[in-house]
């Protein structure tokens, strides 16, 4: 059963490395296995009825073109997903004449800005706390969600 709303599981971790956590424990998202391009193409095939090999080819072409466009200075909007582009980190100079790429740009970063639609959807995501061992070894459905048996409610 597909969950269009979304569902994220969290687990508690003792994390005293950061000063932002005053008491030592915080929640982290439980990460399910990474979905590779082939598996994603198979999901698209089920959704669109286009052969997954063609979907995989098109996805590879889209990725290639997005990389090329971004590396040439464009921002690329991917519909309701968001915008991919570049940003940079660096230092300033007191005078305009003193600003150079070599001296002032310290790093160029690949960025993603989620769409308003995606941000709104994130507000609707169901969030629950789990113990990692409760999820470990459990069976997942085709969408990567944990399957709940009748015995578990």
C-alpha positions as CSV (number, residue, x, y, z in Angstrom):
1,X,0.0,0.0,0.0
2,X,1.4,3.3,-1.1
3,X,1.8,6.1,1.5
4,X,1.6,9.4,-0.4
5,X,1.7,11.3,2.9
6,X,5.1,9.9,3.9
7,X,6.3,8.3,7.1
8,X,9.7,8.9,8.8
9,X,10.9,6.8,11.8
10,X,13.3,8.3,14.4
11,X,15.5,6.7,17.0
12,X,17.1,8.1,20.1
13,X,20.9,8.4,20.2
14,X,23.3,9.5,23.0
15,X,25.1,12.4,21.2
16,X,27.2,14.4,23.5
17,X,29.5,15.6,20.7
18,X,27.4,18.7,20.0
19,X,26.8,21.6,22.3
20,X,23.3,22.1,20.8
21,X,22.0,19.0,22.7
22,X,21.9,20.0,26.3
23,X,21.0,16.6,27.8
24,X,22.9,14.3,25.6
25,X,20.1,12.4,23.7
26,X,18.6,13.4,20.4
27,X,16.5,11.9,17.7
28,X,17.9,10.8,14.3
29,X,16.0,9.7,11.3
30,X,16.1,5.9,10.8
31,X,17.5,5.6,7.3
32,X,16.2,2.8,5.1
33,X,18.5,1.3,2.4
34,X,19.5,3.7,-0.4
35,X,17.4,3.3,-3.6
36,X,19.7,3.2,-6.7
37,X,18.8,4.4,-10.2
38,X,17.9,0.9,-11.3
39,X,15.5,0.3,-8.5
40,X,14.0,3.8,-8.9
41,X,13.5,3.1,-12.6
42,X,11.6,-0.1,-11.7
43,X,9.3,2.0,-9.5
44,X,8.8,4.5,-12.3
45,X,8.0,1.5,-14.7
46,X,5.3,0.4,-12.3
47,X,3.9,3.9,-12.1
48,X,4.1,4.8,-15.8
49,X,4.1,1.5,-17.7
50,X,7.3,2.5,-19.5
51,X,9.9,-0.2,-19.6
52,X,12.5,0.3,-16.8
53,X,15.4,0.1,-19.2
54,X,14.1,3.1,-21.1
55,X,13.3,4.9,-17.8
56,X,16.9,4.2,-16.7
57,X,18.3,5.6,-19.9
58,X,16.2,8.7,-19.7
59,X,17.1,9.2,-16.0
60,X,20.9,8.9,-16.9
61,X,20.4,11.5,-19.6
62,X,18.5,13.8,-17.3
63,X,21.3,13.5,-14.7
64,X,24.0,14.2,-17.3
65,X,22.1,17.3,-18.5
66,X,21.4,18.6,-15.0
67,X,25.1,18.3,-14.1
68,X,26.1,20.1,-17.3
69,X,23.6,22.9,-16.9
70,X,24.5,23.5,-13.2
71,X,28.2,23.4,-13.9
72,X,27.6,26.1,-16.5
73,X,25.9,28.4,-14.0
74,X,22.2,27.5,-14.5
75,X,19.7,26.7,-11.8
76,X,17.6,23.7,-12.8
77,X,14.0,23.4,-11.5
78,X,12.8,19.9,-11.2
79,X,9.0,20.5,-10.9
80,X,7.6,19.8,-7.4
81,X,10.9,18.5,-6.2
82,X,12.9,21.7,-6.1
83,X,15.8,23.7,-7.6
84,X,19.4,22.5,-8.0
85,X,22.2,25.0,-8.4
86,X,25.5,26.3,-7.2
87,X,26.5,28.5,-4.3
88,X,29.9,29.5,-3.0
89,X,31.6,30.2,0.3
90,X,34.4,32.7,0.6
91,X,35.7,35.8,2.2
92,X,35.1,39.4,1.5
93,X,37.5,42.3,0.7
94,X,37.2,45.9,1.7
95,X,37.7,47.1,-1.8
96,X,36.0,45.8,-5.0
97,X,39.4,45.9,-6.8
98,X,40.8,43.4,-4.3
99,X,38.2,40.7,-4.8
100,X,39.4,37.8,-6.9
101,X,38.2,34.3,-7.5
102,X,41.6,32.8,-6.4
103,X,41.7,34.8,-3.1
104,X,38.1,35.1,-2.1
105,X,36.2,32.0,-3.3
106,X,37.0,29.1,-0.8
107,X,34.5,26.5,-2.0
108,X,31.8,26.0,-4.6
109,X,28.9,23.9,-3.5
110,X,26.2,21.9,-5.2
111,X,22.9,23.0,-3.6
112,X,19.3,21.8,-3.5
113,X,16.4,24.0,-2.5
114,X,13.1,22.1,-2.0
115,X,10.0,23.4,-3.6
116,X,7.2,25.1,-1.7
117,X,5.1,22.0,-2.4
118,X,7.7,19.6,-1.0
119,X,8.1,21.8,2.1
120,X,4.4,21.8,2.7
121,X,4.3,18.0,2.2
122,X,7.1,17.6,4.8
123,X,4.8,19.3,7.4
124,X,2.3,16.4,6.8
125,X,4.8,13.5,7.1
126,X,3.9,11.1,9.9
127,X,6.8,10.9,12.4
128,X,7.2,8.1,14.9
129,X,9.9,7.1,17.4
130,X,11.2,3.5,17.1
131,X,14.0,1.4,18.6
132,X,16.5,0.5,15.8
133,X,16.3,-3.2,16.8
134,X,12.5,-3.1,16.3
135,X,13.0,-2.2,12.6
136,X,16.1,-4.3,12.0
137,X,15.4,-7.5,10.1
138,X,11.7,-6.5,9.4
139,X,10.2,-7.0,6.1
140,X,9.8,-3.9,3.9
141,X,7.2,-3.3,1.2
142,X,7.8,-2.3,-2.4
143,X,8.0,1.4,-1.3
144,X,10.6,0.8,1.4
145,X,8.1,1.1,4.3
146,X,8.1,-1.4,7.2
147,X,5.4,-4.0,6.8
148,X,3.2,-4.3,9.9
149,X,1.7,-7.8,10.4
150,X,-1.8,-8.4,11.9
151,X,-0.1,-9.4,15.2
152,X,1.6,-6.0,15.5
153,X,-1.6,-4.0,15.1
